[in-house]
Amino acid sequence: MLQRLLELGARRRGRPGAHPAWIAFSFGAFLLRRYKHRARRQEVVLREELRPGETILVSHLTAPRG
């Protein structure tokens, strides 16, 4: 929420003739918000209960697209 408020404030101050840092700040906040949104969509959650003596192997390899 704080990030959204900062982005809106920077966009308001980034009018033509204003300091270019406000425009850069607004654009950076926008890109950060988009990155977080995309990362949230790609998140995979798997929950499985293991019995005593069982193990699990976690692999972070991506399957080839084809």
C-alpha positions as CSV (number, residue, x, y, z in Angstrom):
1,M,0.0,0.0,0.0
2,L,2.9,2.4,0.8
3,Q,4.5,1.6,-2.5
4,R,1.2,2.5,-4.3
5,L,0.9,5.8,-2.4
6,L,4.5,6.7,-3.3
7,E,3.9,5.8,-6.9
8,L,0.8,8.0,-7.1
9,G,2.6,10.9,-5.4
10,A,5.6,10.6,-7.8
11,R,3.2,10.5,-10.8
12,R,1.5,13.6,-9.5
13,R,4.8,15.5,-9.1
14,G,6.2,14.3,-12.4
15,R,4.3,16.8,-14.5
16,P,6.1,18.4,-17.5
17,G,8.6,20.8,-16.3
18,A,9.1,19.0,-13.0
19,H,12.4,17.4,-11.9
20,P,13.0,14.3,-14.0
21,A,13.8,12.2,-10.9
22,W,10.0,12.1,-10.1
23,I,9.3,10.6,-13.4
24,A,12.1,8.0,-13.0
25,F,10.8,7.2,-9.5
26,S,7.3,6.7,-10.7
27,F,8.4,4.5,-13.6
28,G,10.6,2.4,-11.2
29,A,7.7,1.9,-8.8
30,F,5.5,0.8,-11.7
31,L,8.1,-1.7,-12.8
32,L,8.5,-3.1,-9.3
33,R,4.8,-3.5,-8.9
34,R,4.6,-5.4,-12.3
35,Y,7.5,-7.6,-11.2
36,K,5.9,-8.5,-7.9
37,H,2.6,-9.3,-9.7
38,R,4.4,-11.6,-12.2
39,A,6.4,-13.3,-9.5
40,R,3.2,-14.0,-7.5
41,R,1.5,-15.6,-10.5
42,Q,4.5,-18.0,-11.1
43,E,4.6,-19.2,-7.4
44,V,3.9,-22.9,-7.0
45,V,2.9,-24.3,-3.6
46,L,2.9,-28.0,-2.8
47,R,2.1,-29.3,0.6
48,E,2.3,-33.0,1.4
49,E,2.6,-34.8,4.7
50,L,5.4,-37.2,5.0
51,R,5.3,-40.4,7.1
52,P,8.3,-41.2,9.4
53,G,11.2,-42.4,7.3
54,E,10.0,-40.8,4.0
55,T,12.0,-38.2,2.2
56,I,11.4,-35.7,-0.5
57,L,13.5,-34.4,-3.3
58,V,13.0,-30.8,-4.5
59,S,14.3,-29.9,-7.9
60,H,14.3,-26.4,-9.4
61,L,14.8,-27.3,-13.0
62,T,12.5,-26.1,-15.6
63,A,11.2,-28.4,-18.3
64,P,12.3,-27.6,-21.9
65,R,9.6,-26.0,-23.9
66,G,9.0,-27.7,-27.2
